[in-house]
């Protein structure tokens, strides 16, 4: 089942201008519009959110907009700069989300996400992450995922707030209440349909196709079929000239796994030769398989370190062959190094006394491409006394973070995701618990050590200015050891609630 993401950037010209202007950007406190010429008229081509709230919109004469909003900021519109920046944004999405990304001008992107959602924690997480990255970059965006480009395009512009996830095989249901303008049909056709009393897409779904085609031509029904997924709408993937890419066409389509693997090996050799000429190594590879029915099957593999070893790259790609559905045959194979880094030849150091450090990158590459990047990581210390902030996840082969693990007090082998409340009895302010009750089980404390006082980090938030925790290591009569703490110093109510929590378990 194909899955397509449509990204809608409703304020793209304004966001692009502000991002590129940097510190010289127009003030966000005052309404801003961009102006362009249509014939001899100067009209508003884009308006910021504040300007729209004041009643300004695209197509309005600039003179009228200035009369309605005194002090209006008016700047010239540069459509060519918008298009160039949109293509750069598409390349950024290509490197991080999916192998097939295209520009959907003037204010959108389209992404074929078929088979890539598991790399991002599912479709919902993928959309949330994508929109979150855009927002952090100063770009307003909405996104929707559906079975077809047409359906995703319509949902992104008329439903998403800021994301919308349409379940598979529900295109007709989700499209029915949307306005006819969601079908991407010409304005003249749209006006004629409104004149005839059609208001939403659902009004067209039950109509006979022949009268509609005779009256409006084939485009209306074709757009409707594209939105419903009954007609193909291929996405031509973005491929800038700076990407290292090789491809092979076949006189006769191929389908056997052994044949696909053989040609993958040949493409990898060509790609590695091209990378070597440029002094580069691949960090991410995209294999695109163009089928005879115009569908594209994609395979994406990532590498922990830049590589151009043909054997390693071929093995990683061939492990993914089982995910390729060749259909009636593949007529073009394309292999692209989407992300590259400099990789120069170097002398391997050797010693008669010390064995060289093992290279774990091959193992990491295999694991990451099987279970996803989120499932392979290394724990690293963070300079913080607060236990839940003292550890972070880093890439498996990342460089040391420069901090050490705390060694003044032992730490539990397992730290709970969040402290869990427990019932207990203890003498205040410095005595350990006599017993604890956790998850419905009461345990008598046989031995205890503590307290270890942890102070709040006042530089992070004011609420931690005087907050403290007193941690104890306790062992029950069965030999199980736990890490518990009391919120507060046991004397002053403002330092904490004086409630007890279990935060970790010792091995």
C-alpha positions, 0 to 999 in steps of 0.5 A, spaced: 500 500 500 502 506 497 503 512 502 504 519 501 505 525 505 503 532 503 507 538 506 503 545 506 507 551 507 502 556 508 506 562 509 512 560 505 514 567 502 514 570 509 517 565 512 523 564 507 524 572 507 524 572 515 529 566 515 534 569 510 534 576 512 536 574 519 537 580 524 535 584 519 528 581 518 522 585 518 519 586 525 514 580 527 510 585 531 507 589 525 503 586 519 507 584 513 505 583 506 509 582 500 507 585 493 508 583 486 505 586 479 499 583 475 499 587 469 499 594 471 496 593 478 501 592 484 497 587 489 498 583 495 502 576 493 503 574 501 501 576 508 503 574 514 498 571 520 497 578 523 496 581 516 491 576 515 487 577 522 486 584 520 483 582 513 488 582 508 489 577 503 493 575 497 490 578 491 488 585 494 491 591 491 496 594 495 493 601 496 487 598 499 491 594 504 495 600 506 489 604 507 486 599 511 492 598 515 496 604 517 503 602 518 503 596 514 510 593 512 510 592 504 516 588 501 517 586 494 516 579 493 521 574 489 518 568 487 524 565 484 528 566 491 522 562 494 522 556 489 530 556 490 529 555 497 523 550 497 528 546 493 533 546 498 528 545 503 526 538 499 533 536 499 533 537 506 527 532 507 530 527 502 536 526 506 532 525 513 525 522 511 524 519 505 528 517 498 522 520 494 521 527 495 519 532 490 517 540 490 509 541 490 510 549 488 509 554 490 508 552 497 509 545 498 512 538 498 510 531 496 514 525 499 513 518 498 513 515 505 512 507 503 516 503 507 519 508 511 515 510 517 518 504 521 525 508 521 522 514 524 517 510 530 511 510 525 507 515 521 504 519 527 511 520 530 514 521 523 509 527 521 510 530 528 518 530 527 517 533 520 513 539 523 517 540 529 523 541 525 520 546 521 517 550 526 524 550 530 527 552 523 521 558 523 517 555 518 509 554 519 507 547 516 502 542 516 502 535 513 498 529 512 499 522 510 494 518 505 494 513 500 495 518 494 498 524 492 491 528 491 488 525 498 494 528 502 494 534 498 487 535 500 488 533 507 494 538 508 490 544 506 483 543 509 484 538 515 491 538 518 492 542 524 498 541 524 498 534 522 493 529 519 493 521 518 488 518 514 488 510 515 489 506 509 483 505 504 479 511 507 480 516 501 473 516 499 471 517 506 476 523 508 475 526 502 467 526 501 466 533 506 472 537 503 470 543 498 471 542 491 477 546 491 481 540 494 481 537 487 486 541 484 482 543 478 482 549 474 478 555 477 473 556 471 471 548 472 470 550 480 466 556 478 461 552 473 461 546 479 458 551 484 453 554 479 450 547 478 450 546 486 456 542 487 459 544 494 463 538 496 467 532 493 462 527 496 457 531 491 461 528 485 462 521 488 455 518 486 455 522 479 455 518 473 462 520 470 460 520 462 456 527 463 461 530 468 466 528 462 462 531 457 461 537 460 468 539 464 472 535 460 477 529 462 481 533 467 475 533 473 474 525 473 482 524 472 483 529 478 478 525 482 481 518 480 488 521 482 485 523 489 481 516 490 488 512 488 484 509 482 489 513 477 497 513 478 500 520 479 508 518 479 512 523 484 518 525 480 524 525 485 528 531 486 535 529 484 540 535 484 546 535 480 551 535 486 548 528 488 553 522 487 548 517 483 549 512 478 543 508 474 542 502 470 536 501 465 534 494 462 532 492 455 528 486 459 525 488 466 528 484 471 524 481 477 529 475 480 532 476 487 539 474 484 538 478 478 537 484 482 543 483 487 547 482 481 546 489 478 546 492 485 553 489 486 555 493 479 552 499 481 555 499 488 562 498 484 560 504 480 558 509 485 564 507 490 569 509 484 565 516 483 565 517 490 573 516 490 574 521 485 571 526 489 574 524 496 567 522 499 564 516 503 557 515 503 553 516 510 546 514 506 544 510 500 538 510 496 536 505 491 530 506 487 527 501 483 523 503 477 517 498 475 514 497 469 507 500 472 511 506 474 511 505 481 517 506 485 520 501 490 525 504 495 531 501 499 534 506 504 541 504 508 545 508 513 552 508 515 555 509 522 561 512 518 563 514 511 564 508 507 566 506 500 567 499 501 563 495 495 563 489 499 560 492 505 555 497 501 553 491 497 551 486 503 547 492 506 543 493 500 542 486 498 539 484 505 533 489 503 532 485 497 526 482 500 523 488 502 522 490 494 516 488 490 518 487 483 511 487 480 511 485 473 519 487 473 524 493 474 526 496 468 531 502 471 535 501 478 538 508 481 543 508 486 544 515 490 549 517 495 544 522 499 549 524 504 556 524 504 562 526 508 569 527 506 573 520 506 581 520 505 585 514 504 590 514 511 595 509 513 593 504 518 597 504 525 600 498 527 603 496 533 607 490 536 605 491 543 598 493 542 592 490 538 588 495 534 581 497 536 576 493 533 572 496 528 564 496 530 562 500 524 560 494 520 556 491 526 552 497 527 550 498 520 547 491 520 543 493 526 541 500 525 538 497 518 535 492 521 531 495 527 532 502 525 536 508 528 532 509 534 533 502 537 541 502 537 544 507 541 549 508 547 548 511 553 553 517 555 553 521 562 551 528 562 554 533 567 548 533 572 546 531 579 539 530 578 539 522 576 534 523 570 538 528 567 545 525 568 544 520 562 543 521 555 542 517 548 548 518 543 550 515 536 553 508 537 560 510 535 559 518 537 565 521 540 566 521 548 561 527 551 567 529 555 563 528 562 564 522 567 559 518 570 558 519 578 563 515 582 562 518 589 555 514 590 553 508 587 548 508 582 542 503 580 543 498 574 536 500 572 533 507 573 526 507 572 523 512 566 520 516 572 520 516 580 514 512 582 510 513 589 511 508 594 508 508 601 513 508 607 515 509 614 521 513 616 523 518 622 525 525 620 529 528 618 535 523 616 533 516 618 532 511 612 525 507 611 523 502 616 519 498 610 516 500 603 510 498 599 511 499 592 506 496 586 502 493 592 508 489 595 510 491 602 517 490 603 521 490 610 527 494 610 533 490 613 539 494 611 540 501 608 545 507 607 544 514 606 542 519 605 545 522 599 542 529 598 541 532 591 539 539 590 535 542 585 538 545 579 536 553 580 539 555 573 534 551 569 527 553 573 526 557 579 522 552 582 528 548 583 531 554 587 531 550 594 528 543 592 532 537 595 532 530 594 534 525 600 536 518 596 537 512 600 540 505 598 535 500 601 535 492 601 529 488 603 529 481 607 529 478 601 536 481 598 533 486 593 536 493 593 532 499 591 534 506 590 529 511 594 528 518 595 524 523 599 522 529 596 524 535 601 529 535 607 524 532 612 524 539 616 521 545 611 515 544 607 518 549 601 523 544 599 519 538 597 512 535 598 516 530 603 513 524 599 517 518 598 519 515 591 522 509 588 527 511 582 531 505 581 533 498 582 540 495 583 542 489 580 
